[in-house]
Amino acid sequence: MAEPSRDLESEALRLPPEQRARLAERLISSLESEPDARVEELWLAEAERRLDDLESGRVQGVPADEVIADARSKLS
């Protein structure tokens, strides 16, 4: 008798690319553990610090189109 996961895999591989991608994303996310509360707290504090830096003028923002152009030039 065939292994159920192999049957499922064969069936999944016959799906159109978009549906396979969506299935893969859902399967991978199901493996991820619950977010660590301390990590979430630290990221929130970092985001607030960065926003404060922008609003106070301690740092200057860079327009996205400039960042993208710079990144593309470095990849070429």
C-alpha positions in Angstrom: 0.0 0.0 0.0 1.3 3.5 -0.9 2.3 5.9 1.8 -0.4 8.6 2.2 2.2 11.4 2.2 3.6 10.2 -1.2 0.1 10.1 -2.6 -0.5 13.6 -1.3 2.8 14.8 -2.7 2.0 13.4 -6.1 -1.3 15.1 -6.1 0.1 18.4 -5.0 2.7 18.3 -7.7 0.0 18.2 -10.3 -1.5 21.5 -9.0 -0.9 24.7 -11.0 2.2 26.7 -9.9 0.1 29.4 -8.0 -1.7 26.7 -6.0 1.5 24.8 -5.3 3.1 28.1 -4.0 0.1 28.8 -1.8 0.2 25.3 -0.4 3.9 25.4 0.2 3.6 28.7 2.0 0.9 27.3 4.3 2.8 24.1 5.0 6.0 26.1 5.9 4.1 28.5 8.1 2.5 25.6 9.9 6.0 24.5 11.0 6.9 27.8 12.6 6.6 28.0 16.3 4.6 30.7 18.1 6.4 34.0 18.2 8.6 34.6 21.2 6.9 37.4 23.3 10.3 38.8 24.2 11.3 39.1 20.6 8.1 40.7 19.6 8.6 43.2 22.5 12.1 44.0 21.3 11.0 44.6 17.7 8.3 46.9 18.9 10.8 48.9 21.0 13.1 49.1 18.0 10.4 50.3 15.7 9.4 52.9 18.2 13.0 54.1 18.6 13.4 54.4 14.9 10.2 56.4 14.5 11.3 58.7 17.3 14.6 59.2 15.5 12.8 60.1 12.3 10.3 62.4 14.0 13.0 64.2 16.1 15.2 64.8 13.1 18.1 62.7 14.5 18.1 60.7 11.3 16.9 61.5 7.7 14.7 59.1 5.7 15.8 58.1 2.2 13.1 57.9 -0.5 12.4 54.3 -1.5 13.1 55.0 -5.2 16.7 56.1 -4.3 17.2 53.1 -2.1 16.0 50.8 -4.9 18.1 52.5 -7.5 21.2 52.3 -5.3 20.6 48.6 -4.6 20.1 47.9 -8.4 23.3 49.7 -9.3 25.3 47.6 -6.7 23.8 44.4 -8.2 24.7 45.2 -11.7 
